Amino acid sequence: MRSLTLDPGSAIILRGDKGRSTLVHVIKGTLTSHPQDMPEVVLHAGDGYAGIEDSECLLENTGSEPAEFIWLPVYRYTP
C-alpha cells in the first residue's frame, strides 16, 4: 500500500500488472481518473476506484488543493 499526494494539475499513471488489479481510495482533494478504454470518473474524498489487471489509468489532480490518496495493488489468491 502506498499513500501518495498529487499537487493541483499533477498526474500519475497507475498500472495494473498481470494477475493483479489496483484500488485507489481518495483521502483528501479531488482526482479525475482516466481509465484505459473507459469513461473518466471524478473522485472526491471518501471515494474509491478499482482498476482492472493489465490496464493503465491516468490519475489527475483536477482540484485546487493537494490530493491525498492510497494506492493498493491487489494480488489474486491461488491456493
NORDA-V851043 format. One record per run of one state. SS is the DSSP state (hx for helix, st for strand, lp for the rest). FROM is the first residue (numbers start at 0). LEN is the number of residues. If there is no record, write none. Layout:
# NORDA-V851043
SS | FROM | LEN
SS | FROM | LEN
This chain:
# NORDA-V851043
lp | 0 | 1
st | 1 | 5
lp | 6 | 4
st | 10 | 6
lp | 16 | 3
st | 19 | 9
lp | 28 | 1
st | 29 | 6
lp | 35 | 5
st | 40 | 4
lp | 44 | 3
st | 47 | 4
lp | 51 | 3
st | 54 | 7
lp | 61 | 5
st | 66 | 9
lp | 75 | 4
